[in-house]
Amino acid sequence: MTDEAEPLPSAEAETPEAPLPSQEEAPAEKPARPRPPPPQFKFSTFLYVFLGLLGLWMLIDQTARNGIGYALGVSNAHPGPLYWLIGFQSNYLLLTMALAGAIEMLITSVAYNYTTDWVKAAKVQKWSSAFRKVQMEAIRSGKKDRIAALKPHQERLTRLSGEVSIAQFKGMAITYFLLILIYTWVGLVIGQATSLQQTISLNGASIDLFGFVTSSIHIPWWFLIFSIYTIPFSMVFRRILKNLWLRRYAAEHHLPPARSAGAAGGTA
């Protein structure tokens, strides 16, 4: 009697057919990342760019520069709001220049103070000074690991310094525009005045405001005098506005005024 050989299991029996994945078992798609919201329109940024481009246009195009100056008024024959305010019919040109310089420096100081974070600027300046000392010591030691360890701090300091510089450039856009405008206006006012009105007495000598300081230096007297007027106004207005900003910052953060003023450091 012979035993019947048992049949070998077939491949189909060993490996059952795997069911096809249904739609429900299909892996879910990854949700799409939300898109960042579009940048919002900021009128202040538009104003900075507009004034900067307008100042550049005025610097290049004399016709545009003089046209805007004439719109402010330069004489009785060409009246305008600024001439009515401080022109005095061109009888007191030195006073007109002084008031024009005060107006220019006041507006530019307000713009510069508005765009500058004094505490942040002072911190960046202090950190930069300390970082340079540490960096020089690391370079002198010749250890590459110490130099490499400073790279993240250097990148952060560079970013903060860039933010402070960009904020200052915004204020410079207004300063640049007003500088060209007011200097042009003062020159036009003096140019439209009579010869008698253009002549002033300085240290007992009669000086023509449209005349040059020396034969070798072709700078008119009115330009030199007006520039001297603007320097003290700029220093005074910036100092006052900076102190007011620091006091407000100290009040908002509940800090004593002496500590906030010392943290800012430096001069205006």
C-alpha positions as CSV (number, residue, x, y, z in Angstrom):
1,M,0.0,0.0,0.0
2,T,1.5,3.2,-1.0
3,D,0.8,6.5,0.5
4,E,-0.5,9.1,-1.8
5,A,1.7,12.1,-2.0
6,E,0.0,15.2,-0.6
7,P,-0.3,17.9,-3.2
8,L,2.1,20.8,-2.6
9,P,0.5,24.1,-1.8
10,S,0.3,26.3,-4.8
11,A,1.6,29.8,-4.9
12,E,-1.9,31.1,-5.0
13,A,-2.7,29.3,-1.8
14,E,0.4,30.7,-0.1
15,T,0.1,34.3,-1.3
16,P,-3.5,35.4,-1.3
17,E,-4.4,38.2,-3.5
18,A,-4.1,41.5,-1.7
19,P,-7.2,43.6,-2.1
20,L,-6.8,46.8,-4.1
21,P,-6.8,49.9,-1.9
22,S,-10.1,51.6,-1.9
23,Q,-10.6,55.4,-2.2
24,E,-11.3,55.6,1.5
25,E,-8.0,53.9,2.3
26,A,-5.9,56.2,0.0
27,P,-3.6,58.4,1.9
28,A,-5.0,61.9,2.4
29,E,-3.3,64.7,0.6
30,K,-1.3,67.2,2.7
31,P,-3.2,70.4,3.3
32,A,-1.8,73.3,1.3
33,R,0.2,75.9,3.3
34,P,-1.7,79.1,3.8
35,R,-0.4,81.9,1.7
36,P,1.0,84.9,3.5
37,P,-1.3,87.9,3.4
38,P,-0.4,90.5,0.8
39,P,1.6,93.5,2.2
40,Q,-0.6,96.2,3.4
41,F,-0.4,99.7,2.0
42,K,1.4,102.1,4.3
43,F,0.9,105.8,3.6
44,S,4.1,106.6,5.5
45,T,6.2,104.4,3.3
46,F,4.6,105.9,0.2
47,L,5.3,109.4,1.5
48,Y,9.0,108.6,2.1
49,V,9.5,107.1,-1.3
50,F,7.5,110.0,-3.0
51,L,9.5,112.7,-1.3
52,G,12.8,111.0,-1.9
53,L,12.0,110.7,-5.7
54,L,10.7,114.2,-5.8
55,G,13.9,115.5,-4.1
56,L,16.0,113.6,-6.7
57,W,13.9,115.1,-9.5
58,M,14.3,118.6,-8.1
59,L,18.1,118.1,-7.8
60,I,18.4,117.0,-11.5
61,D,15.8,119.3,-13.1
62,Q,16.3,123.0,-12.3
63,T,13.0,124.0,-13.9
64,A,11.1,121.7,-11.6
65,R,13.1,123.0,-8.6
66,N,12.4,126.6,-9.4
67,G,8.8,125.9,-10.2
68,I,8.1,124.5,-6.8
69,G,10.1,127.3,-5.2
70,Y,8.0,129.9,-7.1
71,A,4.8,128.2,-5.9
72,L,5.8,129.1,-2.3
73,G,6.1,132.7,-3.3
74,V,9.4,134.6,-3.8
75,S,8.3,138.3,-4.2
76,N,5.4,140.6,-4.3
77,A,5.1,139.9,-8.0
78,H,5.2,136.2,-7.4
79,P,3.3,135.8,-4.0
80,G,2.8,132.5,-2.2
81,P,2.1,131.1,1.3
82,L,5.7,130.9,2.6
83,Y,6.5,134.4,1.3
84,W,3.4,135.8,3.0
85,L,4.4,134.1,6.2
86,I,8.1,135.0,6.5
87,G,9.0,137.0,3.4
88,F,8.4,140.4,5.0
89,Q,8.4,141.9,1.4
90,S,12.1,141.1,1.2
91,N,13.0,143.9,3.6
92,Y,14.5,141.7,6.3
93,L,16.3,138.9,4.4
94,L,18.5,137.8,7.3
95,L,15.3,137.3,9.4
96,T,13.7,135.5,6.5
97,M,16.7,133.1,6.2
98,A,16.7,132.5,10.0
99,L,13.0,131.6,10.1
100,A,13.3,129.5,7.0
101,G,16.2,127.6,8.6
102,A,14.2,127.1,11.8
103,I,11.2,125.7,9.8
104,E,13.4,123.4,7.8
105,M,15.2,122.0,10.8
106,L,12.0,121.7,12.9
107,I,10.3,119.5,10.2
108,T,13.3,117.4,9.5
109,S,14.0,116.9,13.2
110,V,10.4,115.8,13.8
111,A,10.7,113.3,10.9
112,Y,14.0,112.0,12.1
113,N,12.8,111.6,15.6
114,Y,9.6,109.9,14.4
115,T,11.5,107.2,12.4
116,T,14.3,106.6,14.9
117,D,14.0,104.2,17.9
118,W,16.6,105.9,20.2
119,V,16.8,103.1,22.7
120,K,17.2,100.4,20.0
121,A,19.8,102.6,18.2
122,A,21.8,103.0,21.4
123,K,21.6,99.3,22.3
124,V,22.9,98.4,18.8
125,Q,25.7,100.9,19.2
126,K,26.6,99.5,22.6
127,W,26.5,95.9,21.4
128,S,28.6,96.7,18.3
129,S,31.3,98.2,20.5
130,A,31.3,95.2,22.8
131,F,31.2,92.7,20.0
132,R,34.2,94.3,18.2
133,K,36.3,93.8,21.3
134,V,35.3,90.1,21.7
135,Q,35.9,89.6,17.9
136,M,39.3,91.1,18.0
137,E,40.3,88.9,21.0
138,A,39.0,85.8,19.1
139,I,41.0,86.7,16.0
140,R,44.2,87.3,18.0
141,S,43.8,83.9,19.7
142,G,43.8,82.2,16.3
143,K,41.2,79.7,17.4
144,K,38.8,78.9,14.7
145,D,36.1,77.5,17.0
146,R,35.9,80.8,18.9
147,I,35.6,82.8,15.6
148,A,32.9,80.4,14.4
149,A,31.0,80.7,17.7
150,L,30.7,84.4,17.1
151,K,29.0,84.1,13.6
152,P,25.4,83.8,14.9
153,H,25.9,86.9,17.1
154,Q,27.4,88.8,14.2
155,E,24.5,87.9,11.9
156,R,22.0,89.1,14.5
157,L,23.9,92.3,15.1
158,T,24.1,93.0,11.4
159,R,20.3,92.5,11.1
160,L,19.6,94.9,13.9
161,S,22.1,97.5,12.5
162,G,20.3,97.2,9.2
163,E,16.9,97.9,10.8
164,V,18.3,101.0,12.5
165,S,19.9,102.2,9.3
166,I,16.7,101.7,7.3
167,A,14.7,103.7,9.8
168,Q,17.1,106.5,9.6
169,F,17.0,106.5,5.8
170,K,13.2,107.1,6.0
171,G,13.8,110.3,7.9
172,M,16.6,111.3,5.5
173,A,14.1,111.2,2.6
174,I,12.2,114.1,4.1
175,T,15.4,115.9,5.1
176,Y,16.7,115.5,1.6
177,F,13.5,116.9,0.0
178,L,13.3,119.9,2.4
179,L,16.9,120.7,2.1
180,I,16.7,121.2,-1.6
181,L,13.3,123.0,-1.4
182,I,14.2,125.5,1.3
183,Y,17.7,126.3,-0.1
184,T,16.1,126.9,-3.6
185,W,13.4,129.1,-2.1
186,V,15.8,131.2,-0.1
187,G,18.0,131.7,-3.2
188,L,15.0,132.7,-5.3
189,V,13.7,135.2,-2.7
190,I,17.1,136.9,-2.5
191,G,17.5,136.8,-6.3
192,Q,14.1,138.6,-6.7
193,A,15.0,141.3,-4.1
194,T,16.4,144.7,-5.1
195,S,20.1,145.5,-4.9
196,L,19.5,147.6,-1.8
197,Q,17.6,144.8,-0.1
198,Q,20.4,142.3,-1.0
199,T,23.0,144.5,0.7
200,I,23.5,143.9,4.4
201,S,25.9,145.3,6.9
202,L,28.3,142.8,8.6
203,N,31.0,144.0,11.0
204,G,30.7,147.4,9.5
205,A,31.2,146.2,6.0
206,S,28.5,146.2,3.3
207,I,28.0,142.7,1.8
208,D,26.1,141.7,-1.2
209,L,24.2,138.5,-0.3
210,F,24.5,137.3,-3.9
211,G,28.2,138.0,-4.1
212,F,30.9,135.4,-3.6
213,V,32.7,135.0,-0.3
214,T,36.1,135.1,-2.1
215,S,37.2,135.2,-5.7
216,S,38.6,131.7,-5.4
217,I,35.7,130.2,-3.4
218,H,32.5,130.6,-5.5
219,I,30.1,130.3,-2.7
220,P,27.5,133.1,-2.3
221,W,27.3,134.9,1.0
222,W,23.6,134.0,1.5
223,F,24.4,130.2,1.1
224,L,27.1,130.4,3.8
225,I,25.0,132.5,6.2
226,F,21.9,130.3,5.8
227,S,24.0,127.1,6.4
228,I,25.3,128.7,9.6
229,Y,21.7,129.4,10.7
230,T,20.6,125.8,10.2
231,I,23.3,124.2,12.3
232,P,22.2,125.4,15.8
233,F,18.6,124.9,15.0
234,S,19.2,121.3,14.0
235,M,21.2,120.6,17.3
236,V,18.6,122.3,19.5
237,F,15.5,120.7,17.9
238,R,16.9,117.2,17.8
239,R,18.1,117.4,21.4
240,I,14.7,118.6,22.6
241,L,12.7,116.0,20.6
242,K,15.0,113.2,21.6
243,N,14.6,114.0,25.3
244,L,10.8,114.2,24.9
245,W,10.9,110.8,23.2
246,L,13.0,109.2,25.9
247,R,10.7,110.6,28.6
248,R,7.7,109.2,26.9
249,Y,9.4,105.8,26.5
250,A,10.3,105.8,30.2
251,A,6.7,106.6,31.2
252,E,5.3,103.8,29.0
253,H,7.8,101.2,30.3
254,H,7.7,102.5,33.9
255,L,11.4,103.4,33.9
256,P,13.0,106.4,35.7
257,P,13.9,109.1,33.3
258,A,17.6,109.1,34.3
259,R,17.9,105.4,33.4
260,S,16.2,105.8,30.0
261,A,18.3,108.8,29.1
262,G,21.5,106.9,30.1
263,A,20.4,103.9,28.1
264,A,20.1,105.9,24.9
265,G,23.6,107.4,25.3
266,G,25.3,109.6,22.7
267,T,24.3,112.9,21.4
268,A,21.6,113.8,18.9
